[in-house]
Amino acid sequence: MKKAMKKTISTFLAFTILLAGILFVPQPGTAAEAASSYYLPSSYRNMTFFCVPDDLPATYVTLKVYQKGTFKKPKASSIKYLDSSDRSVARPYIDKAGDIRVYFFKKTGTATISFQIGKQALKSKITIKPYSSPLSKFKVGGKNFASRFSSSTECNFFHENELSNQNVSIKAAKGWRISSMKMKYGSGTFEIGSCKKTSFSKRVTFDGDADYISLTMYHAKSKAYVTLTWNCIKE
């Protein structure tokens, strides 16, 4: 029951985010905005991501656009002709905050996101690659959950008794690194930020109602990130 409810809520929230982007429509810009010169930082001109795993309908990246010499972003009303060369791979919208969100789905390929501010044309190339598990090992005690992340970013493990003195052992798949992680176990927490580890090991006791391990994985070649969550739920 808990598992089904959690999946339903996750799917509902993802579609709510998607619809929020669709419903906002920009209006014509001002002359001052049209005369300004804007740019996309180099890291946003050519990006690579992994397609959405089975447990998510879509995800997105926010394009950063700034006025030259400042970090001022353009008004949503000044952004015109926003489009994608392949909307089945990546699809752009303007959200209520005036930011450009590019949603991508389960199809691999390449799409160029293009738009215009005044007479200035800007482009961003997005490549979507097949998703595969960023982990070669994810063991808690004697159980290896690595295969559970082969087509999903989330794994739910239900248990009745305290999991005492469990060795958590994690190893990244080839080409991947552990960028950051956070663990909650009973009243305790453990956190690592901004690292490039290929493996991790720690003994903990899971005795809370909703313990978890959250990992952000980084792929060095494609510069893509994936966040994985293992939920340890005491029934």
Legacy VTK file of the C-alpha trace (Angstrom):
# vtk DataFile Version 3.0
C-alpha trace
ASCII
DATASET POLYDATA
POINTS 235 float
0.000 0.000 0.000
2.821 2.417 0.986
4.782 1.519 -2.139
1.833 2.097 -4.466
0.955 5.403 -2.796
4.564 6.650 -3.038
4.767 5.838 -6.769
1.395 7.534 -7.429
2.461 10.704 -5.609
5.836 10.821 -7.455
4.143 10.462 -10.843
1.524 13.105 -9.979
4.197 15.626 -8.921
6.247 15.033 -12.060
3.243 15.641 -14.318
2.267 18.714 -12.274
5.716 20.204 -12.940
5.380 19.391 -16.626
1.946 21.021 -16.925
3.094 24.129 -15.049
5.690 24.706 -17.776
3.221 24.106 -20.597
0.592 26.547 -19.385
2.819 29.653 -19.306
2.906 31.638 -22.570
5.325 34.608 -23.023
4.095 37.978 -24.277
5.879 40.354 -26.694
9.065 41.955 -25.261
10.016 45.584 -24.734
12.349 47.638 -26.933
14.899 47.855 -24.102
15.040 44.068 -23.771
15.366 43.662 -27.532
18.360 46.017 -27.608
20.253 44.137 -24.869
22.840 41.485 -25.636
22.374 38.094 -23.935
24.349 34.869 -23.833
24.239 31.246 -22.738
27.190 30.189 -20.521
29.407 27.675 -22.336
28.255 24.769 -20.131
24.678 25.291 -21.375
25.481 25.419 -25.096
26.224 21.711 -25.416
24.777 19.378 -22.766
24.428 15.617 -22.378
21.915 13.788 -20.186
20.607 10.273 -19.759
17.047 9.533 -20.805
14.409 9.246 -18.122
14.303 5.830 -16.391
11.091 3.829 -16.115
9.916 5.340 -12.829
9.726 8.925 -14.095
7.576 10.377 -16.924
9.956 13.295 -17.587
12.637 15.484 -16.093
14.108 18.838 -17.064
17.100 21.158 -17.077
16.831 24.944 -16.717
18.769 26.923 -19.326
20.706 29.857 -17.906
20.532 33.023 -20.021
22.254 36.219 -18.877
22.759 39.770 -20.046
26.382 40.345 -21.033
28.434 41.874 -18.241
25.827 40.971 -15.607
23.913 38.010 -14.223
20.601 39.615 -15.105
18.267 37.243 -16.916
15.908 38.400 -19.687
12.236 39.001 -19.088
10.062 36.108 -20.185
8.183 38.482 -22.479
11.355 39.130 -24.513
11.953 35.458 -25.377
10.412 34.592 -28.753
10.334 31.659 -31.190
11.321 29.131 -28.513
11.464 25.727 -30.196
13.215 22.369 -30.449
14.560 20.667 -33.568
13.158 17.373 -32.202
10.391 17.752 -29.638
10.228 14.005 -29.037
13.769 14.177 -27.584
13.677 17.531 -25.781
10.894 20.075 -25.417
11.294 23.660 -24.117
8.816 25.799 -22.179
8.949 29.019 -20.179
7.910 28.592 -16.562
6.144 31.109 -14.331
9.473 32.473 -13.058
10.487 33.332 -16.625
13.112 30.572 -16.913
13.498 28.266 -19.892
12.926 24.660 -18.872
13.893 21.919 -21.308
12.097 18.640 -20.603
13.459 15.342 -21.864
11.807 11.956 -21.855
12.602 8.339 -22.763
13.796 8.853 -26.336
17.511 9.116 -27.085
18.934 11.469 -29.695
19.966 15.086 -30.181
17.848 18.234 -30.218
18.785 21.882 -30.693
16.848 24.328 -28.541
16.609 27.714 -30.244
15.060 31.052 -29.322
15.375 34.750 -30.050
15.701 37.871 -27.888
15.181 40.906 -30.079
17.246 40.157 -33.198
19.689 37.966 -31.294
19.419 34.205 -31.918
20.594 31.750 -29.238
20.946 27.963 -29.355
21.621 25.046 -27.021
22.393 21.498 -28.181
21.109 18.693 -25.954
22.090 15.037 -26.372
20.090 12.317 -24.611
21.789 8.940 -24.121
20.331 5.589 -22.980
19.967 5.212 -19.223
21.837 2.439 -17.437
22.611 1.904 -13.775
25.448 4.129 -12.500
26.200 1.446 -9.868
28.023 -1.869 -10.033
27.338 -2.558 -6.344
24.845 -1.274 -3.772
24.917 -3.671 -0.823
23.234 -3.243 2.526
24.261 -6.161 4.696
23.986 -9.273 2.546
21.569 -7.808 -0.023
22.779 -6.242 -3.281
20.290 -3.722 -4.699
22.382 -2.621 -7.715
20.097 -4.341 -10.243
17.099 -2.405 -8.861
18.619 0.773 -10.330
19.043 -0.639 -13.848
15.791 1.007 -15.003
14.777 3.103 -12.007
16.186 5.945 -9.919
14.378 4.808 -6.768
14.292 1.574 -4.788
11.950 0.856 -1.859
12.974 -1.777 0.685
10.357 -2.722 3.299
11.346 -4.443 6.547
9.779 -5.246 9.922
12.761 -5.564 12.266
15.715 -3.313 13.075
18.601 -3.735 10.636
21.453 -3.636 13.125
25.102 -2.935 12.248
24.624 -3.206 8.483
27.607 -2.629 6.208
26.618 -0.222 3.425
28.957 -0.851 0.497
28.580 1.118 -2.742
30.678 0.989 -5.919
30.192 3.155 -9.016
29.919 1.599 -12.471
32.642 2.291 -15.023
32.838 5.972 -15.973
30.738 7.073 -12.999
31.647 8.779 -9.727
29.779 9.419 -6.476
29.327 13.191 -6.489
27.493 13.481 -3.167
25.446 11.381 -0.804
23.241 11.614 2.269
22.097 8.890 4.638
19.410 8.900 7.321
19.329 5.990 9.757
17.121 6.279 12.820
18.154 9.450 14.660
21.500 9.593 12.832
22.559 11.222 9.571
25.682 11.144 7.415
26.490 13.388 4.479
29.247 13.833 1.872
29.228 16.744 -0.583
31.264 17.634 -3.686
33.343 14.470 -3.921
34.443 12.184 -6.758
34.483 8.825 -5.022
34.264 5.531 -6.897
33.325 3.587 -3.765
31.970 4.027 -0.251
31.595 1.877 2.853
30.086 2.502 6.298
28.389 0.479 9.052
25.063 1.818 10.313
21.839 0.617 11.947
18.553 1.244 10.168
15.778 1.441 12.746
13.715 4.466 11.695
10.315 4.466 10.001
11.663 6.121 6.842
15.448 5.804 6.574
17.124 6.378 3.230
20.322 6.699 1.214
20.412 9.354 -1.509
23.235 9.359 -4.059
24.050 11.860 -6.776
26.160 10.167 -9.436
28.344 12.002 -11.982
29.410 10.678 -15.374
32.816 12.193 -16.140
32.735 11.824 -19.943
29.222 13.132 -20.581
29.194 15.463 -17.523
25.698 14.179 -16.684
24.231 13.735 -13.191
21.710 11.190 -11.896
20.231 11.105 -8.373
19.387 7.687 -6.907
17.381 7.022 -3.743
17.170 3.859 -1.648
14.272 4.035 0.823
14.455 1.788 3.882
10.878 1.684 5.180
10.026 0.050 8.492
6.511 -1.404 8.506
LINES 1 236
235 0 1 2 3 4 5 6 7 8 9 10 11 12 13 14 15 16 17 18 19 20 21 22 23 24 25 26 27 28 29 30 31 32 33 34 35 36 37 38 39 40 41 42 43 44 45 46 47 48 49 50 51 52 53 54 55 56 57 58 59 60 61 62 63 64 65 66 67 68 69 70 71 72 73 74 75 76 77 78 79 80 81 82 83 84 85 86 87 88 89 90 91 92 93 94 95 96 97 98 99 100 101 102 103 104 105 106 107 108 109 110 111 112 113 114 115 116 117 118 119 120 121 122 123 124 125 126 127 128 129 130 131 132 133 134 135 136 137 138 139 140 141 142 143 144 145 146 147 148 149 150 151 152 153 154 155 156 157 158 159 160 161 162 163 164 165 166 167 168 169 170 171 172 173 174 175 176 177 178 179 180 181 182 183 184 185 186 187 188 189 190 191 192 193 194 195 196 197 198 199 200 201 202 203 204 205 206 207 208 209 210 211 212 213 214 215 216 217 218 219 220 221 222 223 224 225 226 227 228 229 230 231 232 233 234
